[in-house]
Amino acid sequence: MWNAKVASGGSGQRAGLLRGDAIVEVDGQNVEDRSLEEVGALVKAGLTPLKLVVRERTEGDHLGRNRPPV
């Protein structure tokens, strides 16, 4: 799931999440083929702190290279 926006001043921005990053995992669950609603529900129900695995979107790639967990 591609991240369309990052809330200014939000926890995602503070953790380094960038617009265009692909959210690949939420708390160990692969979400690459999940809908926005499903990923949102996992994030809201997630652990604190929430562990996300993201990939940076690169031009021409469906998914870019791995980034460290956020």
PyMOL Python script that loads the backbone (N, CA, C, O; Angstrom):
from pymol import cmd

cmd.read_pdbstr("""\
ATOM      1  N   MET A   1       0.842  -1.167   0.000  1.00  0.00           N
ATOM      2  CA  MET A   1       0.000   0.000   0.000  1.00  0.00           C
ATOM      3  C   MET A   1       0.889   1.232   0.000  1.00  0.00           C
ATOM      4  O   MET A   1       1.740   1.380   0.877  1.00  0.00           O
ATOM      5  N   TRP A   2       0.705   2.114  -0.966  1.00  0.00           N
ATOM      6  CA  TRP A   2       1.495   3.343  -1.038  1.00  0.00           C
ATOM      7  C   TRP A   2       0.934   4.374  -0.077  1.00  0.00           C
ATOM      8  O   TRP A   2      -0.280   4.545   0.033  1.00  0.00           O
ATOM      9  N   ASN A   3       1.823   5.053   0.610  1.00  0.00           N
ATOM     10  CA  ASN A   3       1.444   6.090   1.550  1.00  0.00           C
ATOM     11  C   ASN A   3       1.237   7.383   0.775  1.00  0.00           C
ATOM     12  O   ASN A   3       2.194   7.943   0.241  1.00  0.00           O
ATOM     13  N   ALA A   4      -0.008   7.868   0.708  1.00  0.00           N
ATOM     14  CA  ALA A   4      -0.333   9.053  -0.081  1.00  0.00           C
ATOM     15  C   ALA A   4       0.027  10.346   0.633  1.00  0.00           C
ATOM     16  O   ALA A   4       0.348  11.345  -0.012  1.00  0.00           O
ATOM     17  N   LYS A   5      -0.026  10.335   1.963  1.00  0.00           N
ATOM     18  CA  LYS A   5       0.326  11.545   2.699  1.00  0.00           C
ATOM     19  C   LYS A   5       0.788  11.179   4.104  1.00  0.00           C
ATOM     20  O   LYS A   5       0.502  10.094   4.611  1.00  0.00           O
ATOM     21  N   VAL A   6       1.504  12.106   4.714  1.00  0.00           N
ATOM     22  CA  VAL A   6       1.977  11.942   6.083  1.00  0.00           C
ATOM     23  C   VAL A   6       1.484  13.152   6.860  1.00  0.00           C
ATOM     24  O   VAL A   6       1.720  14.289   6.449  1.00  0.00           O
ATOM     25  N   ALA A   7       0.807  12.924   7.969  1.00  0.00           N
ATOM     26  CA  ALA A   7       0.267  14.023   8.770  1.00  0.00           C
ATOM     27  C   ALA A   7       1.404  14.869   9.335  1.00  0.00           C
ATOM     28  O   ALA A   7       2.320  14.354   9.976  1.00  0.00           O
ATOM     29  N   SER A   8       1.329  16.147   9.093  1.00  0.00           N
ATOM     30  CA  SER A   8       2.333  17.082   9.604  1.00  0.00           C
ATOM     31  C   SER A   8       2.366  17.032  11.125  1.00  0.00           C
ATOM     32  O   SER A   8       1.348  17.238  11.786  1.00  0.00           O
ATOM     33  N   GLY A   9       3.539  16.759  11.669  1.00  0.00           N
ATOM     34  CA  GLY A   9       3.705  16.681  13.110  1.00  0.00           C
ATOM     35  C   GLY A   9       3.248  15.375  13.727  1.00  0.00           C
ATOM     36  O   GLY A   9       3.349  15.195  14.941  1.00  0.00           O
ATOM     37  N   GLY A  10       2.749  14.463  12.912  1.00  0.00           N
ATOM     38  CA  GLY A  10       2.260  13.182  13.416  1.00  0.00           C
ATOM     39  C   GLY A  10       3.384  12.203  13.713  1.00  0.00           C
ATOM     40  O   GLY A  10       4.550  12.468  13.425  1.00  0.00           O
ATOM     41  N   SER A  11       3.018  11.079  14.288  1.00  0.00           N
ATOM     42  CA  SER A  11       4.022  10.089  14.671  1.00  0.00           C
ATOM     43  C   SER A  11       4.730   9.499  13.448  1.00  0.00           C
ATOM     44  O   SER A  11       5.915   9.174  13.521  1.00  0.00           O
ATOM     45  N   GLY A  12       4.017   9.358  12.326  1.00  0.00           N
ATOM     46  CA  GLY A  12       4.649   8.861  11.109  1.00  0.00           C
ATOM     47  C   GLY A  12       5.747   9.794  10.625  1.00  0.00           C
ATOM     48  O   GLY A  12       6.830   9.348  10.245  1.00  0.00           O
ATOM     49  N   GLN A  13       5.463  11.092  10.640  1.00  0.00           N
ATOM     50  CA  GLN A  13       6.468  12.072  10.226  1.00  0.00           C
ATOM     51  C   GLN A  13       7.651  12.060  11.186  1.00  0.00           C
ATOM     52  O   GLN A  13       8.802  12.118  10.753  1.00  0.00           O
ATOM     53  N   ARG A  14       7.379  11.985  12.470  1.00  0.00           N
ATOM     54  CA  ARG A  14       8.468  11.961  13.464  1.00  0.00           C
ATOM     55  C   ARG A  14       9.339  10.722  13.307  1.00  0.00           C
ATOM     56  O   ARG A  14      10.530  10.753  13.615  1.00  0.00           O
ATOM     57  N   ALA A  15       8.743   9.628  12.827  1.00  0.00           N
ATOM     58  CA  ALA A  15       9.494   8.377  12.646  1.00  0.00           C
ATOM     59  C   ALA A  15      10.213   8.317  11.299  1.00  0.00           C
ATOM     60  O   ALA A  15      10.991   7.396  11.049  1.00  0.00           O
ATOM     61  N   GLY A  16       9.954   9.297  10.433  1.00  0.00           N
ATOM     62  CA  GLY A  16      10.653   9.327   9.153  1.00  0.00           C
ATOM     63  C   GLY A  16       9.860   8.788   7.977  1.00  0.00           C
ATOM     64  O   GLY A  16      10.412   8.622   6.889  1.00  0.00           O
ATOM     65  N   LEU A  17       8.565   8.509   8.172  1.00  0.00           N
ATOM     66  CA  LEU A  17       7.735   8.035   7.079  1.00  0.00           C
ATOM     67  C   LEU A  17       7.564   9.161   6.067  1.00  0.00           C
ATOM     68  O   LEU A  17       7.313  10.306   6.442  1.00  0.00           O
ATOM     69  N   LEU A  18       7.700   8.834   4.788  1.00  0.00           N
ATOM     70  CA  LEU A  18       7.628   9.829   3.732  1.00  0.00           C
ATOM     71  C   LEU A  18       6.471   9.545   2.783  1.00  0.00           C
ATOM     72  O   LEU A  18       6.072   8.395   2.599  1.00  0.00           O
ATOM     73  N   ARG A  19       5.936  10.603   2.184  1.00  0.00           N
ATOM     74  CA  ARG A  19       4.907  10.442   1.174  1.00  0.00           C
ATOM     75  C   ARG A  19       5.479   9.589   0.043  1.00  0.00           C
ATOM     76  O   ARG A  19       6.590   9.836  -0.426  1.00  0.00           O
ATOM     77  N   GLY A  20       4.724   8.596  -0.388  1.00  0.00           N
ATOM     78  CA  GLY A  20       5.182   7.710  -1.453  1.00  0.00           C
ATOM     79  C   GLY A  20       5.816   6.428  -0.955  1.00  0.00           C
ATOM     80  O   GLY A  20       6.009   5.500  -1.740  1.00  0.00           O
ATOM     81  N   ASP A  21       6.150   6.345   0.342  1.00  0.00           N
ATOM     82  CA  ASP A  21       6.670   5.096   0.893  1.00  0.00           C
ATOM     83  C   ASP A  21       5.592   4.018   0.806  1.00  0.00           C
ATOM     84  O   ASP A  21       4.403   4.315   0.910  1.00  0.00           O
ATOM     85  N   ALA A  22       6.001   2.791   0.618  1.00  0.00           N
ATOM     86  CA  ALA A  22       5.076   1.668   0.601  1.00  0.00           C
ATOM     87  C   ALA A  22       5.095   1.006   1.973  1.00  0.00           C
ATOM     88  O   ALA A  22       6.149   0.601   2.462  1.00  0.00           O
ATOM     89  N   ILE A  23       3.925   0.901   2.584  1.00  0.00           N
ATOM     90  CA  ILE A  23       3.816   0.174   3.853  1.00  0.00           C
ATOM     91  C   ILE A  23       3.710  -1.302   3.492  1.00  0.00           C
ATOM     92  O   ILE A  23       2.774  -1.718   2.810  1.00  0.00           O
ATOM     93  N   VAL A  24       4.678  -2.091   3.954  1.00  0.00           N
ATOM     94  CA  VAL A  24       4.779  -3.506   3.597  1.00  0.00           C
ATOM     95  C   VAL A  24       4.283  -4.402   4.725  1.00  0.00           C
ATOM     96  O   VAL A  24       3.629  -5.414   4.477  1.00  0.00           O
ATOM     97  N   GLU A  25       4.596  -4.027   5.972  1.00  0.00           N
ATOM     98  CA  GLU A  25       4.171  -4.814   7.137  1.00  0.00           C
ATOM     99  C   GLU A  25       3.692  -3.894   8.239  1.00  0.00           C
ATOM    100  O   GLU A  25       4.210  -2.792   8.420  1.00  0.00           O
ATOM    101  N   VAL A  26       2.696  -4.364   8.975  1.00  0.00           N
ATOM    102  CA  VAL A  26       2.208  -3.701  10.184  1.00  0.00           C
ATOM    103  C   VAL A  26       2.278  -4.729  11.299  1.00  0.00           C
ATOM    104  O   VAL A  26       1.583  -5.744  11.257  1.00  0.00           O
ATOM    105  N   ASP A  27       3.108  -4.471  12.288  1.00  0.00           N
ATOM    106  CA  ASP A  27       3.294  -5.397  13.416  1.00  0.00           C
ATOM    107  C   ASP A  27       3.486  -6.842  12.957  1.00  0.00           C
ATOM    108  O   ASP A  27       2.876  -7.763  13.500  1.00  0.00           O
ATOM    109  N   GLY A  28       4.352  -7.029  11.938  1.00  0.00           N
ATOM    110  CA  GLY A  28       4.703  -8.369  11.489  1.00  0.00           C
ATOM    111  C   GLY A  28       3.753  -8.982  10.479  1.00  0.00           C
ATOM    112  O   GLY A  28       4.013 -10.085   9.998  1.00  0.00           O
ATOM    113  N   GLN A  29       2.660  -8.309  10.139  1.00  0.00           N
ATOM    114  CA  GLN A  29       1.704  -8.831   9.167  1.00  0.00           C
ATOM    115  C   GLN A  29       1.929  -8.170   7.810  1.00  0.00           C
ATOM    116  O   GLN A  29       1.901  -6.945   7.699  1.00  0.00           O
ATOM    117  N   ASN A  30       2.151  -8.984   6.780  1.00  0.00           N
ATOM    118  CA  ASN A  30       2.340  -8.449   5.441  1.00  0.00           C
ATOM    119  C   ASN A  30       1.039  -7.817   4.960  1.00  0.00           C
ATOM    120  O   ASN A  30      -0.022  -8.437   5.037  1.00  0.00           O
ATOM    121  N   VAL A  31       1.121  -6.574   4.460  1.00  0.00           N
ATOM    122  CA  VAL A  31      -0.065  -5.843   4.026  1.00  0.00           C
ATOM    123  C   VAL A  31       0.036  -5.387   2.570  1.00  0.00           C
ATOM    124  O   VAL A  31      -0.735  -4.531   2.134  1.00  0.00           O
ATOM    125  N   GLU A  32       0.977  -5.951   1.822  1.00  0.00           N
ATOM    126  CA  GLU A  32       1.186  -5.511   0.438  1.00  0.00           C
ATOM    127  C   GLU A  32      -0.064  -5.654  -0.426  1.00  0.00           C
ATOM    128  O   GLU A  32      -0.273  -4.847  -1.333  1.00  0.00           O
ATOM    129  N   ASP A  33      -0.891  -6.648  -0.171  1.00  0.00           N
ATOM    130  CA  ASP A  33      -2.092  -6.876  -0.973  1.00  0.00           C
ATOM    131  C   ASP A  33      -3.375  -6.501  -0.250  1.00  0.00           C
ATOM    132  O   ASP A  33      -4.463  -6.893  -0.671  1.00  0.00           O
ATOM    133  N   ARG A  34      -3.256  -5.741   0.839  1.00  0.00           N
ATOM    134  CA  ARG A  34      -4.438  -5.345   1.614  1.00  0.00           C
ATOM    135  C   ARG A  34      -4.973  -3.995   1.159  1.00  0.00           C
ATOM    136  O   ARG A  34      -4.244  -3.188   0.583  1.00  0.00           O
ATOM    137  N   SER A  35      -6.238  -3.762   1.420  1.00  0.00           N
ATOM    138  CA  SER A  35      -6.857  -2.490   1.063  1.00  0.00           C
ATOM    139  C   SER A  35      -6.464  -1.412   2.081  1.00  0.00           C
ATOM    140  O   SER A  35      -5.961  -1.708   3.164  1.00  0.00           O
ATOM    141  N   LEU A  36      -6.706  -0.171   1.703  1.00  0.00           N
ATOM    142  CA  LEU A  36      -6.453   0.957   2.596  1.00  0.00           C
ATOM    143  C   LEU A  36      -7.215   0.799   3.911  1.00  0.00           C
ATOM    144  O   LEU A  36      -6.678   1.072   4.984  1.00  0.00           O
ATOM    145  N   GLU A  37      -8.460   0.359   3.821  1.00  0.00           N
ATOM    146  CA  GLU A  37      -9.287   0.176   5.017  1.00  0.00           C
ATOM    147  C   GLU A  37      -8.708  -0.896   5.936  1.00  0.00           C
ATOM    148  O   GLU A  37      -8.690  -0.727   7.155  1.00  0.00           O
ATOM    149  N   GLU A  38      -8.234  -2.004   5.351  1.00  0.00           N
ATOM    150  CA  GLU A  38      -7.658  -3.085   6.156  1.00  0.00           C
ATOM    151  C   GLU A  38      -6.372  -2.629   6.842  1.00  0.00           C
ATOM    152  O   GLU A  38      -6.156  -2.918   8.019  1.00  0.00           O
ATOM    153  N   VAL A  39      -5.522  -1.918   6.104  1.00  0.00           N
ATOM    154  CA  VAL A  39      -4.265  -1.439   6.689  1.00  0.00           C
ATOM    155  C   VAL A  39      -4.564  -0.420   7.783  1.00  0.00           C
ATOM    156  O   VAL A  39      -3.942  -0.449   8.845  1.00  0.00           O
ATOM    157  N   GLY A  40      -5.510   0.478   7.530  1.00  0.00           N
ATOM    158  CA  GLY A  40      -5.896   1.465   8.543  1.00  0.00           C
ATOM    159  C   GLY A  40      -6.393   0.811   9.819  1.00  0.00           C
ATOM    160  O   GLY A  40      -6.064   1.265  10.915  1.00  0.00           O
ATOM    161  N   ALA A  41      -7.179  -0.248   9.694  1.00  0.00           N
ATOM    162  CA  ALA A  41      -7.683  -0.959  10.870  1.00  0.00           C
ATOM    163  C   ALA A  41      -6.546  -1.612  11.642  1.00  0.00           C
ATOM    164  O   ALA A  41      -6.543  -1.595  12.873  1.00  0.00           O
ATOM    165  N   LEU A  42      -5.569  -2.193  10.924  1.00  0.00           N
ATOM    166  CA  LEU A  42      -4.422  -2.802  11.598  1.00  0.00           C
ATOM    167  C   LEU A  42      -3.601  -1.750  12.344  1.00  0.00           C
ATOM    168  O   LEU A  42      -3.143  -1.987  13.461  1.00  0.00           O
ATOM    169  N   VAL A  43      -3.419  -0.591  11.717  1.00  0.00           N
ATOM    170  CA  VAL A  43      -2.653   0.480  12.355  1.00  0.00           C
ATOM    171  C   VAL A  43      -3.365   0.953  13.617  1.00  0.00           C
ATOM    172  O   VAL A  43      -2.733   1.128  14.659  1.00  0.00           O
ATOM    173  N   LYS A  44      -4.667   1.161  13.529  1.00  0.00           N
ATOM    174  CA  LYS A  44      -5.437   1.642  14.695  1.00  0.00           C
ATOM    175  C   LYS A  44      -5.464   0.627  15.820  1.00  0.00           C
ATOM    176  O   LYS A  44      -5.476   1.002  16.992  1.00  0.00           O
ATOM    177  N   ALA A  45      -5.473  -0.659  15.480  1.00  0.00           N
ATOM    178  CA  ALA A  45      -5.529  -1.714  16.492  1.00  0.00           C
ATOM    179  C   ALA A  45      -4.145  -2.188  16.901  1.00  0.00           C
ATOM    180  O   ALA A  45      -4.022  -3.089  17.731  1.00  0.00           O
ATOM    181  N   GLY A  46      -3.098  -1.595  16.330  1.00  0.00           N
ATOM    182  CA  GLY A  46      -1.735  -2.076  16.514  1.00  0.00           C
ATOM    183  C   GLY A  46      -1.166  -1.863  17.891  1.00  0.00           C
ATOM    184  O   GLY A  46      -1.748  -1.205  18.754  1.00  0.00           O
ATOM    185  N   LEU A  47      -0.006  -2.447  18.054  1.00  0.00           N
ATOM    186  CA  LEU A  47       0.736  -2.342  19.302  1.00  0.00           C
ATOM    187  C   LEU A  47       1.274  -0.926  19.477  1.00  0.00           C
ATOM    188  O   LEU A  47       1.359  -0.158  18.518  1.00  0.00           O
ATOM    189  N   THR A  48       1.628  -0.599  20.684  1.00  0.00           N
ATOM    190  CA  THR A  48       2.289   0.677  20.952  1.00  0.00           C
ATOM    191  C   THR A  48       3.627   0.357  21.581  1.00  0.00           C
ATOM    192  O   THR A  48       3.650  -0.213  22.672  1.00  0.00           O
ATOM    193  N   PRO A  49       4.741   0.690  20.957  1.00  0.00           N
ATOM    194  CA  PRO A  49       4.837   1.384  19.675  1.00  0.00           C
ATOM    195  C   PRO A  49       4.518   0.449  18.519  1.00  0.00           C
ATOM    196  O   PRO A  49       4.726  -0.762  18.599  1.00  0.00           O
ATOM    197  N   LEU A  50       4.017   1.027  17.463  1.00  0.00           N
ATOM    198  CA  LEU A  50       3.655   0.312  16.248  1.00  0.00           C
ATOM    199  C   LEU A  50       4.915   0.055  15.426  1.00  0.00           C
ATOM    200  O   LEU A  50       5.752   0.945  15.276  1.00  0.00           O
ATOM    201  N   LYS A  51       5.051  -1.152  14.896  1.00  0.00           N
ATOM    202  CA  LYS A  51       6.207  -1.474  14.056  1.00  0.00           C
ATOM    203  C   LYS A  51       5.739  -1.577  12.604  1.00  0.00           C
ATOM    204  O   LYS A  51       4.928  -2.436  12.255  1.00  0.00           O
ATOM    205  N   LEU A  52       6.265  -0.686  11.771  1.00  0.00           N
ATOM    206  CA  LEU A  52       5.971  -0.714  10.347  1.00  0.00           C
ATOM    207  C   LEU A  52       7.242  -1.054   9.582  1.00  0.00           C
ATOM    208  O   LEU A  52       8.335  -0.627   9.953  1.00  0.00           O
ATOM    209  N   VAL A  53       7.091  -1.818   8.524  1.00  0.00           N
ATOM    210  CA  VAL A  53       8.177  -2.017   7.580  1.00  0.00           C
ATOM    211  C   VAL A  53       7.736  -1.297   6.318  1.00  0.00           C
ATOM    212  O   VAL A  53       6.654  -1.551   5.788  1.00  0.00           O
ATOM    213  N   VAL A  54       8.588  -0.396   5.843  1.00  0.00           N
ATOM    214  CA  VAL A  54       8.253   0.381   4.646  1.00  0.00           C
ATOM    215  C   VAL A  54       9.343   0.233   3.607  1.00  0.00           C
ATOM    216  O   VAL A  54      10.494  -0.068   3.923  1.00  0.00           O
ATOM    217  N   ARG A  55       8.961   0.449   2.369  1.00  0.00           N
ATOM    218  CA  ARG A  55       9.912   0.483   1.264  1.00  0.00           C
ATOM    219  C   ARG A  55       9.756   1.824   0.584  1.00  0.00           C
ATOM    220  O   ARG A  55       8.650   2.319   0.368  1.00  0.00           O
ATOM    221  N   GLU A  56      10.879   2.386   0.259  1.00  0.00           N
ATOM    222  CA  GLU A  56      10.903   3.658  -0.440  1.00  0.00           C
ATOM    223  C   GLU A  56      10.500   3.433  -1.892  1.00  0.00           C
ATOM    224  O   GLU A  56      11.030   2.540  -2.553  1.00  0.00           O
ATOM    225  N   ARG A  57       9.581   4.227  -2.384  1.00  0.00           N
ATOM    226  CA  ARG A  57       9.158   4.091  -3.780  1.00  0.00           C
ATOM    227  C   ARG A  57      10.229   4.670  -4.682  1.00  0.00           C
ATOM    228  O   ARG A  57      10.680   5.799  -4.486  1.00  0.00           O
ATOM    229  N   THR A  58      10.634   3.888  -5.671  1.00  0.00           N
ATOM    230  CA  THR A  58      11.628   4.352  -6.622  1.00  0.00           C
ATOM    231  C   THR A  58      11.005   4.383  -8.007  1.00  0.00           C
ATOM    232  O   THR A  58      10.146   3.561  -8.326  1.00  0.00           O
ATOM    233  N   GLU A  59      11.428   5.311  -8.814  1.00  0.00           N
ATOM    234  CA  GLU A  59      10.875   5.462 -10.145  1.00  0.00           C
ATOM    235  C   GLU A  59      11.046   4.177 -10.940  1.00  0.00           C
ATOM    236  O   GLU A  59      12.149   3.637 -11.030  1.00  0.00           O
ATOM    237  N   GLY A  60       9.955   3.691 -11.514  1.00  0.00           N
ATOM    238  CA  GLY A  60      10.007   2.491 -12.338  1.00  0.00           C
ATOM    239  C   GLY A  60       9.843   1.198 -11.575  1.00  0.00           C
ATOM    240  O   GLY A  60       9.699   0.140 -12.187  1.00  0.00           O
ATOM    241  N   ASP A  61       9.860   1.251 -10.256  1.00  0.00           N
ATOM    242  CA  ASP A  61       9.703   0.047  -9.441  1.00  0.00           C
ATOM    243  C   ASP A  61       8.333   0.037  -8.801  1.00  0.00           C
ATOM    244  O   ASP A  61       7.821   1.075  -8.381  1.00  0.00           O
ATOM    245  N   HIS A  62       7.733  -1.172  -8.728  1.00  0.00           N
ATOM    246  CA  HIS A  62       6.484  -1.305  -7.970  1.00  0.00           C
ATOM    247  C   HIS A  62       6.781  -1.068  -6.495  1.00  0.00           C
ATOM    248  O   HIS A  62       6.102  -0.285  -5.831  1.00  0.00           O
ATOM    249  N   LEU A  63       7.800  -1.751  -5.994  1.00  0.00           N
ATOM    250  CA  LEU A  63       8.280  -1.525  -4.633  1.00  0.00           C
ATOM    251  C   LEU A  63       9.774  -1.287  -4.707  1.00  0.00           C
ATOM    252  O   LEU A  63      10.488  -1.977  -5.434  1.00  0.00           O
ATOM    253  N   GLY A  64      10.234  -0.323  -3.964  1.00  0.00           N
ATOM    254  CA  GLY A  64      11.652   0.005  -3.976  1.00  0.00           C
ATOM    255  C   GLY A  64      12.428  -0.817  -2.971  1.00  0.00           C
ATOM    256  O   GLY A  64      12.020  -1.917  -2.598  1.00  0.00           O
ATOM    257  N   ARG A  65      13.540  -0.278  -2.542  1.00  0.00           N
ATOM    258  CA  ARG A  65      14.412  -1.007  -1.627  1.00  0.00           C
ATOM    259  C   ARG A  65      13.843  -0.959  -0.202  1.00  0.00           C
ATOM    260  O   ARG A  65      13.078  -0.061   0.148  1.00  0.00           O
ATOM    261  N   ASN A  66      14.231  -1.932   0.595  1.00  0.00           N
ATOM    262  CA  ASN A  66      13.792  -1.972   1.997  1.00  0.00           C
ATOM    263  C   ASN A  66      14.336  -0.798   2.771  1.00  0.00           C
ATOM    264  O   ASN A  66      15.474  -0.379   2.559  1.00  0.00           O
ATOM    265  N   ARG A  67      13.538  -0.271   3.658  1.00  0.00           N
ATOM    266  CA  ARG A  67      13.991   0.747   4.601  1.00  0.00           C
ATOM    267  C   ARG A  67      13.955   0.105   5.984  1.00  0.00           C
ATOM    268  O   ARG A  67      13.235  -0.872   6.191  1.00  0.00           O
ATOM    269  N   PRO A  68      14.713   0.634   6.922  1.00  0.00           N
ATOM    270  CA  PRO A  68      14.664   0.078   8.271  1.00  0.00           C
ATOM    271  C   PRO A  68      13.246   0.178   8.843  1.00  0.00           C
ATOM    272  O   PRO A  68      12.497   1.077   8.462  1.00  0.00           O
ATOM    273  N   PRO A  69      12.866  -0.727   9.748  1.00  0.00           N
ATOM    274  CA  PRO A  69      11.543  -0.637  10.374  1.00  0.00           C
ATOM    275  C   PRO A  69      11.358   0.722  11.038  1.00  0.00           C
ATOM    276  O   PRO A  69      12.293   1.294  11.599  1.00  0.00           O
ATOM    277  N   VAL A  70      10.127   1.223  10.959  1.00  0.00           N
ATOM    278  CA  VAL A  70       9.779   2.509  11.584  1.00  0.00           C
ATOM    279  C   VAL A  70       9.087   2.223  12.885  1.00  0.00           C
ATOM    280  O   VAL A  70       8.698   3.151  13.595  1.00  0.00           O
TER     281      VAL A  70
END
""", "prot")
cmd.dss("prot")
cmd.show_as("cartoon", "prot")
cmd.util.cbc("prot")
cmd.orient("prot")
